[in-house]
Amino acid sequence: MLEYQDTPIPSQSLTLEYKKGYRQWPIDLHDERNAEVCIDVRTQGIAGKNLYHRTDAPPYFHQFEGSVPELFVRTSVIEKLKIVNTLLAPYNAEIFVYDSWRPAPVQKGGRIWCEADVRVRFPEWDTSRVMDVVNEFWAVGPEDESDIDPLSPPPHSTGSALDLTLRRLSDEQELWMGTLVDDTTPKAHTDWYELHADDSFSDREARKNRRLSYHLLTKAGFVVNPTEWWHVSWGDQMWAQISSKGTSQEVRAWYSSTNPRAH
C-alpha cells in the first residue's frame, strides 16, 4: 500500500494559475452526462450532513436562507466517491460530505457572510481588497436558479462540486485538517502545511491528513481546489480547465447547472 500520508502534496502554484478564469471554460451542454440526475449521496452509502442546513456546526451555527437538508450529487460523481472510500478503508477512514449542490440563496448568503468576516478581520482594507478574498473563496452567482448562466454556473450549482473532509470509520470522528471547512485564510490552501508546517503535533497531523485526502481524491480523478483543501470536483469547469492545462490535452466540462429540487 502506498504511503500517501508520507507523500507531499505537489506545489499548487501552477494549479493556482491554471484555475484563473475557469468560469469561461467551455461546457459541452450536449454531453449525455449533463442530463444525469442528482441524488442524495447518503442514500448511496456516502456519509455527510449539509453544513448550511445545520445549527450545530462551526463557523455558522445557523441555517442559511434557502438551504436544503439533502446532499445532491450527480450519479457518476457518486461512483467516484465510492472508489475513494474503497481506497480509504485500509486507513480506517471515509469521506464525510459537508456540501454539494447548493441553492442560489445559499451561494449569496455565503458571500455576504464571508465579506462581513473579512471586514471584521481587516477593518483597514478597502472594498476592492476585501472582495478579492471573497471571490477567492465564494463564487459569484445570481439570486435565483433561473438566472444562472448555463455556460458559466457557480461550481456548486452543477451537482459535481463538493465540500468534504475525512473521518474515522471506527468512531466517526473527523480527521484534523488544520482549519474548519470554509476557512477564509491562506491556511485553507491545499498545500499550506507543505510550506509552513512546524514540528507541532497539530501541524504534522494536518499535513498527514491533507496528503491522504488529496492523493486519494486525485487518484480517483477529482481535482482539488488549490485554495480550498475541502473543495473537489469532477466534470465541471474548474476540473476541466485545471485538467486541460495540467496535461495539455484539452477537455470540455460537461456538467452545467441543475436544480434537483425542481424535478
C-alpha positions, -999 to +999 in steps of 0.1 A: +000+000+000+014+034-010+022+056+020+001+085+008+004+102+042+041+105+038+039+118+002+040+156-001+012+174-019+027+188-051+032+226-051-001+242-061+014+274-076+008+262-111-026+249-103-035+284-090-025+298-124-045+271-142-076+279-122-078+316-131-108+324-153-122+289-151-158+302-154-151+310-191-140+274-199-164+257-225-191+234-214-205+207-237-242+211-229-250+182-253-228+157-234-252+130-221-237+133-187-251+167-183-286+151-182-276+129-152-299+133-122-287+143-088-295+121-058-287+124-021-252+110-017-262+095+017-286+071+000-255+056-017-235+049+014-215+081+015-216+099+049-224+136+053-246+163+067-254+196+049-234+224+067-257+252+055-288+234+069-273+227+103-275+248+135-247+229+154-217+233+132-190+260+131-184+285+118-220+294+111-242+277+137-274+287+118-293+275+088-288+296+057-319+310+039-329+286+011-307+258+024-318+222+020-311+191+041-302+169+011-267+165-003-275+162-040-247+148-063-246+137-099-247+099-102-213+095-119-196+116-093-211+094-066-195+064-082-161+081-080-167+089-043-173+052-037-139+045-053-123+069-029-140+053+001-126+019-010-091+034-011-096+050+023-108+018+040-072+005+048-067+038+066-098+034+088-113+064+071-141+075+049-154+106+031-178+130+050-196+155+028-205+190+040-220+204+009-227+195-028-254+210-049-261+245-035-292+266-040-286+301-053-297+318-020-271+299-001-244+310-025-254+346-020-256+341+018-221+327+019-206+356+000-224+380+024-210+361+054-175+359+040-174+397+033-186+405+068-159+382+083-131+397+062-142+433+071-141+424+108-106+409+105-093+437+083-112+469+090-085+490+073-089+472+039-108+489+011-137+472-007-116+460-036-092+442-014-120+427+007-138+414-024-106+398-037-107+375-007-145+369-010-141+360-047-112+336-038-135+315-016-171+322-028-180+322-065-202+349-079-238+338-086-273+352-091-300+352-065-322+326-083-315+293-101-334+305-131-309+333-136-278+311-137-259+313-170-257+276-182-223+284-197-208+299-166-225+284-135-212+286-099-195+253-093-219+242-066-249+247-088-237+218-110-240+189-086-205+179-094-185+200-069-184+190-033-170+202+001-158+173+021-134+160+047-124+126+061-135+109+092-125+077+110-146+046+104-142+033+139-157+063+158-169+087+131-145+115+143-134+139+116-097+139+109-078+171+118-071+191+087-058+223+103-088+245+096-125+243+096-143+239+062-149+274+048-119+289+065-110+321+045-073+325+053-043+312+034-042+282+058-071+269+037-048+265+007-044+228-001-006+228+002-003+252+031+012+226+055+037+215+030+051+251+030+045+263+065+041+234+089+063+234+121+071+204+142+040+206+163+017+176+167-012+197+152+007+207+121+021+173+114-014+157+118-030+182+095-003+177+069-006+139+070-044+140+067-044+166+039-020+144+020-042+114+024-073+133+012-055+149-017-037+119-031-067+095-030-092+121-044-069+129-073-062+092-078-099+088-084-099+116-110-111+145-089-094+180-090-088+196-056-093+233-055-058+248-047-072+274-024-097+252-005-084+218+007-121+206+011-134+215-023-132+189-050-149+184-084-151+162-115-166+173-148-172+209-141-154+240-155-128+241-128-120+205-132-119+207-170-096+238-171-072+226-145-070+192-160-066+205-195-038+230-186-021+204-165-019+178-192-020+198-224-049+176-235-079+199-237-113+186-225-145+204-221-167+205-190-199+185-193-218+194-161-237+227-162-262+240-136-290+218-125-319+220-100-327+187-083-354+203-062-373+211-093-375+175-106 
